[in-house]
Amino acid sequence: MRSLRRAFRAVRWYVRELTDESAYDRYVAHVRQDHPQAPVPTRRAFERMRTDRQEEDPRQGFRCC
């Protein structure tokens, strides 16, 4: 049973990293560590900032529509 849980956690970690789902968690950890006085944005605000940054800089990725 332990090995099954460990395997599930490993797969979950891999999928979250692959899809960049963990980007918000990394950003929150960064803000809390390096800028403790700064407010932490909501997940929605973070995703909006990320999308805006990607659309402003063509090197960040291609978006056709």
PyMOL commands that set and color helices and strands:
alter all, ss='L'
color gray80, all
select helices_A, chain A and resi 2-18+23-34+43-56+58-60
alter helices_A, ss='H'
color red, helices_A
deselect
rebuild
show_as cartoon
